[in-house]
Amino acid sequence: MPTPLPVLIAGGGIGGLAAAISLARQGIPSLVLEKAQSLGEIGAGIQLGPNAFHAFDTLGVGDTARAMAVFIDRLRLMDAMTGQDITHIDLGAKFRARFGNPYAVIHRGDLHGVFLRACRETPLVELRTASEVTGYDQDGATVRARLANGEHVTGAALIGADGLWSHIRRQLVGDGPPRVSGHTTYRSVIPTDRMPEDLRWNAATLWAGPKCHLVHYPLQGWKVFNLVVTCHNDAPEPVAGKPVPFDEVMAGFTHIHPRAQAIIRHGSDWKLWVLCDREPTPRWVDGRVALLGDAAHPMLQYFAQGACMAMEDAVALGHEMAAHRADLAAGLAAYHARRLLRTARVQLQSRAIGEHIYHPAGVHAALRNAVMTAKSSEDWYESLAWLYGGNGLDEKMREA
Ligand SMILES: Cc1cc2nc3c(=O)[nH]c(=O)nc-3n(C[C@H](O)[C@H](O)[C@H](O)COP(=O)(O)OP(=O)(O)OC[C@H]3O[C@@H](n4cnc5c(N)ncnc54)[C@H](O)[C@@H]3O)c2cc1C
């Protein structure tokens, strides 16, 4: 029998590698084409809802992912103007019992490494670096990916997991550049002994202020704290990972409480991102080509779910490709149908919570505090059940 053509995957980030593993678990070979010279992740921390752990388990990497994670016991919301607690969500035994999995934080490199190791352990995944995909052609039976170096690579299908600036999306959807949100994020990592002692909480903490917020949590076995601070300063251009001096960071936070400002003073080696997202699109699939992860549904980070959604996409993709081996285009259409509304909900609600929880001022902020203080952890579990209960497949399909 001839060897089947691999599924081509443009992009070896978290979404692309998770997709490769998901296909391999169904016996489907893939070839990952990554633009960079080496495989890896930049940036420090990432939060993982229980839905991420459902996806890890379905992808067979649950134990290795758990070994890398820090299991926090609260999501805390603080008022950045007064320095007061607003509310918290308890992530202890009741939360885990409700969702069947924990909430955790992990270093991005460690998360990427979990998938990279799994890819290297199976002969069904081939990884190629220095391979930028610029576009594709298809003939109904195969897809040809065009590479920047002039090469062509042929596969049974093509998955565009090439991130926010996806070339595959440019050809498939053609909806221009992403929307610049005007929100500027600065990231730093603080050795734990430099984090103010009274704030070394085992929590993901959000300090919410007018047009700005801070997030911090412990990482890497408590060696460091991840610190991400954001201000809505109407930045006009997208930027990714530009080093910036401390004074430029602090300029967006001069109006907040000294206790919150003090945290920023402990940061160093700051880097800046101007955040982008997109409107949800109904078009993710073109015959044997489909989008996945940020290429399909880039979102603001306010639900901390972009990577979680990419992993859920991977689960759904593997499932549908296996269910439609004789008609891969139908498999991609079924994958899209399964994922479209859930990811659109996260995209749109991420914007909404940015406006109503992270960044309000004055009466709007007082209303936030009043509404959120009145909620118990159980109320929050109920509100978040639609999100944390999923794994990319609904219950019926999980049993199938
Ligand atoms: C400040 C911030 C905080 C966040 N926090 C969280 C969080 O707490 N929890 C969470 O779940 N998510 C979070 N996210 C979102 C998360 O980082 C992304 O959603 C996730 O990394 C998307 O993964 P991806 O594989 O789809 O895309 P990417 O990570 O962008 O990977 C794309 C890959 O494709 C490669 N590539 C690009 N173009 C090409 C090409 N033409 N050909 C071949 N290869 C190509 C790139 O080099 C890269 O390796 C956050 C995002 C930001 C900005």
The ligand as an SDF file (V2000), in Angstrom:
LIG
                    3D

 53 58  0  0  0  0  0  0  0  0999 V2000
   -0.4670   38.9240   26.8110 C   0  0  0  0  0  0  0  0  0  0  0  0
   -1.0910   37.5990   26.4490 C   0  0  0  0  0  0  0  0  0  0  0  0
   -1.4600   36.7020   27.4510 C   0  0  0  0  0  0  0  0  0  0  0  0
   -2.0830   35.5020   27.1250 C   0  0  0  0  0  0  0  0  0  0  0  0
   -2.4520   34.6640   28.1320 N   0  0  0  0  0  0  0  0  0  0  0  0
   -3.0660   33.5050   27.8340 C   0  0  0  0  0  0  0  0  0  0  0  0
   -3.4770   32.6330   28.8840 C   0  0  0  0  0  0  0  0  0  0  0  0
   -3.2880   32.9190   30.0730 O   0  0  0  0  0  0  0  0  0  0  0  0
   -4.1090   31.4560   28.5450 N   0  0  0  0  0  0  0  0  0  0  0  0
   -4.3190   31.1140   27.2310 C   0  0  0  0  0  0  0  0  0  0  0  0
   -4.8940   30.0370   26.9780 O   0  0  0  0  0  0  0  0  0  0  0  0
   -3.9310   31.9250   26.2160 N   0  0  0  0  0  0  0  0  0  0  0  0
   -3.3190   33.1070   26.4760 C   0  0  0  0  0  0  0  0  0  0  0  0
   -2.9170   33.9240   25.4690 N   0  0  0  0  0  0  0  0  0  0  0  0
   -3.1800   33.5370   24.0590 C   0  0  0  0  0  0  0  0  0  0  0  0
   -2.1650   32.5230   23.5060 C   0  0  0  0  0  0  0  0  0  0  0  0
   -0.8550   33.0060   23.6670 O   0  0  0  0  0  0  0  0  0  0  0  0
   -2.4380   32.2810   22.0280 C   0  0  0  0  0  0  0  0  0  0  0  0
   -3.8160   32.1740   21.7960 O   0  0  0  0  0  0  0  0  0  0  0  0
   -1.7630   30.9870   21.5600 C   0  0  0  0  0  0  0  0  0  0  0  0
   -0.3760   31.0700   21.7280 O   0  0  0  0  0  0  0  0  0  0  0  0
   -2.0960   30.7260   20.0910 C   0  0  0  0  0  0  0  0  0  0  0  0
   -1.3980   29.6050   19.6370 O   0  0  0  0  0  0  0  0  0  0  0  0
   -1.2640   29.3130   18.0820 P   0  0  0  0  0  0  0  0  0  0  0  0
   -0.4550   28.0650   17.9800 O   0  0  0  0  0  0  0  0  0  0  0  0
   -2.6040   29.3710   17.4380 O   0  0  0  0  0  0  0  0  0  0  0  0
   -0.4690   30.5490   17.4820 O   0  0  0  0  0  0  0  0  0  0  0  0
    1.0190   31.0300   17.7800 P   0  0  0  0  0  0  0  0  0  0  0  0
    1.4030   30.7850   19.1830 O   0  0  0  0  0  0  0  0  0  0  0  0
    1.1270   32.4230   17.2550 O   0  0  0  0  0  0  0  0  0  0  0  0
    1.9250   30.0680   16.8930 O   0  0  0  0  0  0  0  0  0  0  0  0
    2.0190   30.2380   15.4950 C   0  0  0  0  0  0  0  0  0  0  0  0
    3.2770   29.5200   15.0160 C   0  0  0  0  0  0  0  0  0  0  0  0
    3.3170   29.5850   13.5810 O   0  0  0  0  0  0  0  0  0  0  0  0
    4.5730   30.0670   13.1420 C   0  0  0  0  0  0  0  0  0  0  0  0
    4.3030   30.7470   11.8690 N   0  0  0  0  0  0  0  0  0  0  0  0
    3.7860   31.9870   11.7000 C   0  0  0  0  0  0  0  0  0  0  0  0
    3.6140   32.2300   10.3970 N   0  0  0  0  0  0  0  0  0  0  0  0
    4.0270   31.1140    9.7310 C   0  0  0  0  0  0  0  0  0  0  0  0
    4.0690   30.7380    8.3560 C   0  0  0  0  0  0  0  0  0  0  0  0
    3.6560   31.5790    7.4080 N   0  0  0  0  0  0  0  0  0  0  0  0
    4.5310   29.5100    8.0310 N   0  0  0  0  0  0  0  0  0  0  0  0
    4.9350   28.6420    8.9970 C   0  0  0  0  0  0  0  0  0  0  0  0
    4.9360   28.9480   10.3140 N   0  0  0  0  0  0  0  0  0  0  0  0
    4.4580   30.1570   10.6720 C   0  0  0  0  0  0  0  0  0  0  0  0
    5.0590   30.9550   14.2650 C   0  0  0  0  0  0  0  0  0  0  0  0
    6.4600   31.0880   14.2260 O   0  0  0  0  0  0  0  0  0  0  0  0
    4.5660   30.1790   15.4920 C   0  0  0  0  0  0  0  0  0  0  0  0
    5.4740   29.1710   15.8700 O   0  0  0  0  0  0  0  0  0  0  0  0
   -2.3020   35.1580   25.7500 C   0  0  0  0  0  0  0  0  0  0  0  0
   -1.9050   36.0200   24.7450 C   0  0  0  0  0  0  0  0  0  0  0  0
   -1.3170   37.2360   25.0840 C   0  0  0  0  0  0  0  0  0  0  0  0
   -0.9110   38.1820   23.9640 C   0  0  0  0  0  0  0  0  0  0  0  0
  1  2  1  0
  2  3  1  0
  2 52  2  0
  3  4  2  0
  4  5  1  0
  4 50  1  0
  5  6  2  0
  6  7  1  0
  6 13  1  0
  7  8  2  0
  7  9  1  0
  9 10  1  0
 10 11  2  0
 10 12  1  0
 12 13  2  0
 13 14  1  0
 14 15  1  0
 14 50  1  0
 15 16  1  0
 16 17  1  0
 16 18  1  0
 18 19  1  0
 18 20  1  0
 20 21  1  0
 20 22  1  0
 22 23  1  0
 23 24  1  0
 24 25  2  0
 24 26  1  0
 24 27  1  0
 27 28  1  0
 28 29  2  0
 28 30  1  0
 28 31  1  0
 31 32  1  0
 32 33  1  0
 33 34  1  0
 33 48  1  0
 34 35  1  0
 35 36  1  0
 35 46  1  0
 36 37  1  0
 36 45  1  0
 37 38  2  0
 38 39  1  0
 39 40  1  0
 39 45  2  0
 40 41  1  0
 40 42  2  0
 42 43  1  0
 43 44  2  0
 44 45  1  0
 46 47  1  0
 46 48  1  0
 48 49  1  0
 50 51  2  0
 51 52  1  0
 52 53  1  0
M  END
$$$$
